[in-house]
Amino acid sequence: MAPNDPNRPRAKVWDIDAARKRAGALWPAALSEPTSRLRQLIAQWALAEVAPGRLLPWLAVAFGSGIVLYFTADREPAWWSAAMLAFAGIAIAFATRRRAIGFPLALGFAGIAAGFATATLQTQRIAHPVLQITAASVVITGFVEMREERERSDRIVVRVHSLEGRHSGEAPERVRVAVRKGTAPLVGSFISFKAYLSGIMAQTPQGAIIPDRPAITFRTLTVAALGVLLFAPEAVVHPSFQMSFAATLALVSGYQVVLPWHPTTDTSLGARFARWGGRELVGLTLASLVTGLATTPYAAYHFHRLAPYGVLSILLAMPVVSAVVMPAGIIGVLVMPFGFDAPFWRLMGVGIDWMIKVVLWVTSLPGSVGSMRDFGTGPLSLGTVAILLLCLLRTPLRWSGAVLAVIASLWALSTPRPDVWVSDDGQVAALRGPSGQLSVLHTGRDTFSIKEWLAADGDARTVKDASLRDGVRCDAVGCVGKLADGRLVSMALSAEAFEEDCARAAVVVAPRDAPGDCAAVLIDRKAWRANGAVTLRWTGDRFERSMARPRGFERPWARTLPGASEAAPATARPAARDATPRQEDMEAGD
């Protein structure tokens, strides 16, 4: 090719000065230097956060995230694919062990894959038939395996020999039944009874105590979390695991950052304050504050309750627990073999009585218990990330967690509320009336659903409150109530009610199959059998449905029900003593 050939490719030198001028035109010069410094500072903080030993707690976070990811799947994952993914992640982490950036990323992926596989294999291990929907008037025969006496009612676990009546799917192997106080049969008894069955609705190691070393650190907390999740991966969605580890994480982080306060001289005011127990008082106050803040998102999500006076109750009770209850309990155990333990149990009882008095006094104060409406898993997940950033990071990057905490709080408070509620058996329904509060359309025998709906709505009323029937009219064939915009919601209790209700109401709820087409939004037996409990929310032009079992969702605890397979009706049996407990005696889990 000739040197002066115009088709010859040519290289052009990039004019750096011109590029800088063009960039300066887009980015003001006054901001260039501060921005550059900020980038350098963030890079330094990020390098400090990935220093040796700093990423270990995030391994437990990755493992737990894999378990959470398992529970979000629409269908049950294949155990072999989950196991292969976990082995592949571990192999990749091993292959990149000498790479500064690749190894942490590969280890995080391996932790997520391992958590996902652990949850999948645990489900395979404990798989058993589960009752999907409520079954009324079923006759059960079987052996009593467990008997639990409680304050207001008793509870038994029965290994099922036969189950007769109208129910869907395979009969469960065991049922847990609440019975009237004092009527629970003995363990080993073979019993037959009629029941109303409802469908599906951690220790830290102490051996690391070494002189001049903290008993609980991020390292031991990581080991404890991994140990619990490895043997019980389902614990990650339970409030006990979430609240206990959030509180412990906040305590460890708070101790390392805030609580180590030591006076520098013996003559200062701080030294005199510490000598009179000031440091312990400050430490107890801060510990109560950080644990209360760390557990608030989970208490609000699971129990819909807030405890603004938690710090006060801990300040009054913990000194007695530390100085009386715990020492008396330990000494009592040590002297029990010699027969001198009785005085220590009495002393321990005095301390426990003081704790009970403190709790009763604090709960009697105005505003001691706050209600929080349901806000879904989105704000809870974001709040969890905020807590992790605040507690695990040690550079100023941790304050990004505070920003996320504010966003999560605003998100939780702005969550829209349902307008219509329907139980999983179609017998219980409620609506949001013109007053903005929940009104009960129909209850049947189930008041537990109403109690849960009130709590999820942030409503402090009880199920016996007369205002729950405001705006609801009932007759022999059904009940009707009004929404805030005046439209009607109907509960059709008989076949003849469908024609009129489908023409007048916006929503029709029925515990039976509708005889024909309906112009209203219809939630009849076909709907609640297929989807379980349902809530409706008006979006301006239509009702948005939230279902316990969405279409296409198939998991071991929420399987699709067979279309028409029902057990034969129960045969007539001699009358037996009624052991059904009162509704007010029922407890969570019954």
N, C-alpha and C positions, 0 to 999 in steps of 0.2 A: 504494500500500500504506500503510495507516494506521501512524502512528508506534508505537502500542502493540500492533500485530498480533503475536500470539505466533508466527506462522509466518515472521516476518521473519528472515532470516539475520543472525547477530550475530558480531562479532569479539571474541576474548578475548585479553587480554594474557598472554604467557607469564611465569610467575613464575620469574625466573632464580635467585633465592635459594633457592626451594624445590627447583629442579632440582639446584642444587649440593649441597643437603643430602641429596637422594636419592642422588646420585653418591657423596657422602662415606660414606654408609652401606654402599655396595658396595665402596668403595676406601678403606682406612684413611688417615687424614690424615697419619700419619707417613711414608707412602710416596708421597704425592702430589707433594711438592716434589722429592724425588730423581728420581722418574719424569719429571717435567716437565723437569728439568735434563738428564736423559739423552736425552730426545727432542730437545731443543734442540742438544745436543752431536752427536748422530747426524746431525741435519739439517745442521749446520755441516760435518761431515766429508764428507757426501754432496755438498754444494755444492763443496767443495774438490776432490773426485774428478772432477767434471764441468767443471772449469775449462778454458779454452782450451788445446788441445794434449794434454790428459790422456786423451781418448777415442780418439786415433788408434790405439794398439795394439789396442784392442778391435775395430777394423774387421777386422783379420786374424783375430781370434778368431771373429767372426761369419762371415767367409768360410769358415774351416775348419769351423765348426759346420754350415754348409749342406752341405758335402761329406760330413761324417759322417752328416747326415740322409739324404742320398742313399743311402748304403750300408745304411741300416736299412729301406728300403722293401721290401715283400714282392714287388712286381712292378716291372719296369723302367718308369720314368716316361716319358711322351711328351715328346720333346725340344722340341716347339713350345710345350707348356704350361709347361715349365720356363723357356723363353726369355721367354715373355710375362710370367710372374710376375716375372722379373728386371727386365724393362723397366718393369713397373708399379711395382716397388719403387724403382727409380731415379727415376722420375717423381714419386712421392710424396715422396721425400727432397728433390728439387729444389723442389717446391711448398712444403714446410715449412721451407725453409732459414733463415727468419727467426724461427722459433719456438724458444724456449729449451729446451722439453721435447720438443716434437714432432719436431724435427729429429734429435736423437740416437736416438730410438726408431725413426724412419723410416729413418735411415741403418743402424742395426743390422739391421732387416728387409731392407733392400736388400742388405746384405752377405751375409746368410743365403741370400736368393733367388739372388744372383749365384753363390755357391759351389755351390748345388744345380744351377743351370743349367750351370755349367762342368763339373761331374762328369758330368752327363747327356750333354752334347755330346761330351765326351772319349770316353765309351763308344761313342757312335755313330761317332766317327772311327776308333777302333782295333778295331772289332768284327771278329771272325774266329772260325772254328770252334774249339771247345775240347773236349778229351777229358774226359768227365764221370766215367768210372769206369775202374778198372784193366783193361787188356787184356793177356792173356798170350799168348805165342807168336804174335805178329803179324809178318808179313813186310813189311818196308819197303824200298822202292827210292827213290833220290833223289840229289840233289847235296849234297855237303858244303859248307856256306856258312861255317862257323866251326870252328876247331880250337883247343882250349885244353889246354895241358899243365899238369898239377897234380902235387902231390908224390906222391900214392899212386895216382891214377887220372887218365885223360884224359877230356875231354868234347868232344863235337861237336854242332853244330846242322845238321840235315839238312832241306833243302827237299823235301817229300814229292812224289814222282812217282806212286807207287801204294802202297796199304796194304791188305794181304790178311790175313784172319783174323777172329776173333770180336771185334768191337767194336761199340759203340753210337753212333748218331748219325753226323753228318758227319765225315769224316776231317780231322784237323788239317792245316794248310798246312805247318807246321814242327814238328819234334820235337827235343828236346834229350836226348842219350843219353850216359850214362857208360860208358866202355869201359876195358878193362885197360890199365895203364900201358905205353906204347910201341906200342900197336896202333891208335892213331887214324890214319885215312887223311888224305891231304893235302887241302887246300881245293881245291874244284873237281872232286874225284873223284866218279864216279857209282858208287854202291855199292848192294848188296842185303844185307840182314841180318835176322835174327830177333831180336825185342826183347820185353821185358816193360815195357809202358808204364803209368805211374801217372797217375791223374787229378789234378785240381787239389787239391791240398793247399793333401848340400846345401852348396853353397858360400855364404859370406856376402860381400857386396861389400866390397872393401878400398880403393876409390877415394875414400873420404870422409876420408882422413887429412889433417887440417889442423893446423898448429901450435897447441898449447894447446887442442885439441878432441879428445874421445874418438873413436876410430875406430868403435866400435860403441855405439849408443844404442838406446833404444826405437824411435826413428824409423827408423833403418837396419835394425833387426831386423824391424820391421813390413814395410818394403819388401821385404826378402829373403824373408820368409815368403809374402807375397802373390805375389812373382815365382815361387817354387817351385810354389805351389798353383795358380797360373794355368796353367802349362804342364804340370804333372804333378799333377793333383788327387788321384790315387790315393796320392800320397806321404803323405797325412795319416794313413793306417793302417799305414804302414811304421815299423818300430822305428828306422831310421836318422834319419828326419825327426823323429820324436817325441823321441828322446834328444838329438839335436844341438841342436834349438831349445829344449828344456827346459833343457839345460845352459847355453846361451848366455843365455837369459832370466834364469836364476838368477845367472849371473855379472854381468850388467848391473845387476840389482837389488841384488845384494850389494855391488857396487862403489859404487853411489850411496848406499847406506844404511849400510854397515858399514866398508868398506875405506878410505875417504879419511881416514886418520889421519895428522895432521901435528903434530909437537911444536911447542909455542908458544915455547919458549925454547931457547937453545943449551946451557944449563947443567943442565937437568933430566935426571933419570934416563931419561925417555922419549927425549930427544934423543940421549943416548949409546947407548941401545938401538937406535934407528933408524939411527945412524951405522954400527953393526956389522952391519947387515942385518936387524935385528929386524922392521922394518916389512915387508920383503919376505917374511920367514919367516911372519909372522902372515897376510899377504895370501895367500900360497900355501896355508897351512893352511885358511884360511876358504874360499878358492876351491875347494879340493878337497872340503871338507865340503859346501858348498852345491850343487856340481855332482853330487856323489855322491847327496845326498838327492833332488835334482830328477830324476835318471835312474833311481832305484831302482824306482818303480812300473812303468816300462816294461821294465826288465830283468827284473823279477820276472814280469811278464805274458807277455812274448814268449819269454824263455829260461828261466824258472823258476829263476833263479839270483840269489843275493845275494852281494855282495862287501864284507864288513865291514872288510877291510883296504885298501880302495881309497885312503884318505887316505895311508896309509903308503907305498904304492907310488908315488903321485904325488909325495910329498915327496922320495923318494929319486931318482926319475927326472927330474922336471921341471927341476931345476937344470942337469943335463947336457944336456937337450934345448935349453934356452934359451941356454946358454953355449957348447955345442959343436956339437950336431947341426944346428940351424937356421942359425947363422952359416956353418958349413962348407958346407952345402947351397947357400946363397945365393951365397957367394963362388965355389963350384965352377961354378955356372951362369954367373956373370959372366966368369970366366976361361976357360971351355970353348972359345970361339972361338980363343983364343991357344995352346991346347994345354997349359996349366999346371994343369989341374983335378984330376989324379990324386991329389996329396997331400991335397986337401980331401975327396975321396971316402973315402980311407983314414981320415982323421980322423972323418968322419961315421960310418963303419963302427964305429970304436971306441966312439962314443957309443951307437950302436944295440946293440952287444954288451952295453954296460952296462945298457941298458934291459931286454934279454932276461934278463940275470942277475937283475936286480931282480924281474922278474915271476916267474921260476922260484922264487926264494927266498921271495917272499911267498906264492905258491900252495902251497909246501911247509909253511907254518905250520899248526898245528892250527886247524881251523875257518875256514880262509881262504875256502872256498866253501860257501855255504849254499844249501839247496834250498828252493824255494817252490812249493807246489802251485797248480794253476790256480784262478783266482778270478773269471773272467768279465769282461765289459766294464763292468758296473755300478760296482764299486769303482774300476776304472781311470778311468772318466769322472768320478766324484766326486773322485778324487785329482787329476785334471787341473784341475778347477775350483779345487781348493784351491791348487795351484801358481800358477794365474793370479791368484787373489786375493792371495796372499802376495807375488807379484812385481810386479804391476801397480798395486796400490793403495799409496798413500803415507801415508795417515792410519791411525790405530789400527784402522780397519775392516779392515785387512789381516789382523788376527789371527783374523778369522772363518775365514780359510783354514786356520789351524792346527786349529780345531775340526773342520772338514770333513776334514782329513787324518787326524785320529784316528778319526773315524767310518769313513772309507774303509778304514783299516787293520784296524779291528775287523770290518768287513764282509768284507774279503778273508780274514781268518783264520777266519771262521765259515762260509765257503762250504761247503756239503755236497759230499761226494765221491761219484763214481759207484760202483756195485757190479758192473757188467758193461760190458765194452767189446767192440765188434765193428767190424772194419775195413770199408772200403767195398766189398770184394770177397768178404766172408764167409769168407775163408781164415784170418783171424787173430782170436782171441778171448781175453779174459782176464777174471778175476773177482777180487773182494776176498774172500780166504779168512778163516777163523776168526782168524788172526793179525792181521788188519787190513791186511795187505800184499797187493800185487797178485800173483796167480799166473796163469801163462800156461796157457790151456786148449789152444791149438793155434797154431802159428806159420806153417805152410806154408813159403814161401821168404822171407817178409817179416819181417825183424827191425827195420826202421825204425819201424814202427808201435809195436812193443813199447818201443823206446827213447823215442819221444815220449810214450807213456802213462806210463812210469816218471817222466819229467821232469815231466809235468803232475800227477803224484801226489805230487811232492816226494820221490821215492824215489831214493836215490843208487846203487842197484845197477845193474850193467851187464846187457846182454842175455845174457851168458854165465854169469850167476850161477846156480848149481845150485838155490838156494832158490826160484827162480821156478817150479819144477815141484812144489813142496810141495803135498800134498793133491790132486793131479791123477792120475787113473788113465786109461790109454789101452789100447785093443786094436785089432783090425783094422778095426772098424766105427765107432770114435769115441772120444771122451774125455769124462770126467765129473769135475767138481770141486764142492766144497761152499762155499756162502756162509757168512757169519758165523753165521746162524741155523740152519744145518744143511741148508737146502734145496739141491737139486742144480741145476747148470747143465751142460748137455750140448752137445757138438759132434758132430753126426751127420754122419759122412763117407760113409755108404752108405744106400741106400733101406731096407734091413732094420732099421736102427737107429731109425727114426722111431717105430715102434709102441711099443717099450718106453720110449724116452726121453720121448715125449709123455705117457705115463701116469705116469712117476715124477718127472720133472724139473719145476722151476718155469720154467726158461728153456731153450729149444732153439735152437741156432744151427746153420746149415747153409749150405754153399757151393752147394747145389743146391735145386731146388724141392721142397717137401714133397709127398708123394703124396696126402695127404688132410687132413682136419681134425686139429687138434692142441689138446689141452686146456691145454698150457703156453703161455707167451708165446713166440711163434715169430718168429725172424728168419731167414728163408730167402732164396732168390735173389730172389723178388718184392719182399721188404722192402728189402734193401740196394740193389737196382737202383733202386728208387723213392726211397729216402731217404738213400742214401749211408751213411757211417759212423754208428753208433748207440751211445749209452751209456744204461744203465738205472740208476735209483736207486730203492731201496725206500723208500717214504714211510710205511710202517706198514700199509697196506691194499692197495697196488697198486704196480706199477713205473711210474715216471715216465720217459718217453722224451725224450732230447735227440738231435735228428737234424741231420746236415749239410745236408740238403735237406728242410725241413718241408713238409708238404702245403700246396699253394697258393703256395709260394715259387718264383718264376720270374724268374731274373736271367741275364744273358749268361754268367756263370761257373758257373751251377748250373741248367741247363735240365732240364725234365722229359724223361726218356728215353723213346723209343718203346717200345711194349709188346713187340713180338715181332720187330722188324726187326734182323736180325743178318747180318753179312757171311758169305759162304761160307767153309767151312774152307780153310785154306791148302793149296795143292797141294804134292806132294812135291818136294823140291829136293835137289841134291847137298849132302853134308856140308861144312861150312865151319869155319874155325878159330874156336874159342870165344874171344870177346873180352869175355865177361862179367866185370866186376870182382868181387872178393870183397866180402861184405857189410860187413866192417870198413873197406873202402876207400871206401865210399860217403860222400858229403858232402851237406849240406843243399842241396836244389834238384835232386838227381839223380832 
